Amino acid sequence: MGRKTILIGFSLFGFVLGFLAWLLRNTAAGLIAQIGLNQDIADAVLAGIAGGFLMVLTVLVWSALD
């Protein structure tokens, strides 16, 4: 695969992941808030999980290409 194809693929995957996280944010944030965290912290936890998931997949794919 070319560099442009990989970059476009990662950007599309990031968009889809962010879009799904936005749709599910109220439900997931409500579940996180039940353990005693406020809404801002719950949103930050969700953003961190989504970002971490994306970075793990990026490293896995990158190492598979070498």
C-alpha positions as CSV (number, residue, x, y, z in Angstrom):
1,M,0.0,0.0,0.0
2,G,1.1,3.5,-0.7
3,R,1.6,6.2,1.9
4,K,-1.4,8.2,0.8
5,T,-3.7,5.1,1.0
6,I,-2.5,4.4,4.5
7,L,-3.0,8.0,5.6
8,I,-6.5,8.1,4.1
9,G,-7.4,4.8,5.7
10,F,-6.3,6.0,9.2
11,S,-8.1,9.3,8.8
12,L,-11.3,7.5,7.8
13,F,-11.0,5.1,10.7
14,G,-10.4,8.0,13.1
15,F,-13.4,9.8,11.7
16,V,-15.6,6.7,12.1
17,L,-14.3,6.1,15.6
18,G,-14.9,9.7,16.6
19,F,-18.4,9.7,15.1
20,L,-19.4,6.5,17.0
21,A,-18.0,7.9,20.2
22,W,-20.0,11.1,19.7
23,L,-23.2,9.0,19.2
24,L,-22.6,6.9,22.2
25,R,-21.2,9.6,24.5
26,N,-24.3,10.2,26.6
27,T,-24.8,6.5,27.3
28,A,-21.2,5.7,28.0
29,A,-20.6,8.9,30.0
30,G,-23.7,8.1,32.1
31,L,-22.3,4.7,32.9
32,I,-18.9,6.3,33.8
33,A,-20.6,9.0,35.9
34,Q,-22.3,6.3,38.0
35,I,-19.0,5.4,39.5
36,G,-18.8,9.0,40.9
37,L,-17.0,11.0,38.1
38,N,-18.4,14.2,36.8
39,Q,-19.4,14.7,33.2
40,D,-16.1,16.4,32.1
41,I,-14.0,13.6,33.6
42,A,-16.3,11.0,32.0
43,D,-15.9,12.7,28.6
44,A,-12.1,12.8,29.0
45,V,-12.0,9.1,29.9
46,L,-14.0,8.3,26.7
47,A,-11.7,10.5,24.6
48,G,-8.6,8.8,26.1
49,I,-10.0,5.3,25.4
50,A,-10.8,6.2,21.8
51,G,-7.4,7.8,21.2
52,G,-5.6,4.9,22.9
53,F,-7.5,2.4,20.8
54,L,-6.6,4.3,17.6
55,M,-2.9,4.5,18.5
56,V,-2.7,0.8,19.3
57,L,-4.3,-0.1,15.9
58,T,-2.0,2.3,14.2
59,V,1.1,0.7,15.7
60,L,-0.1,-2.8,14.9
61,V,-0.8,-2.0,11.3
62,W,2.5,0.0,10.9
63,S,4.5,-2.9,12.3
64,A,2.7,-5.4,10.1
65,L,3.7,-3.4,7.0
66,D,7.5,-3.6,7.8
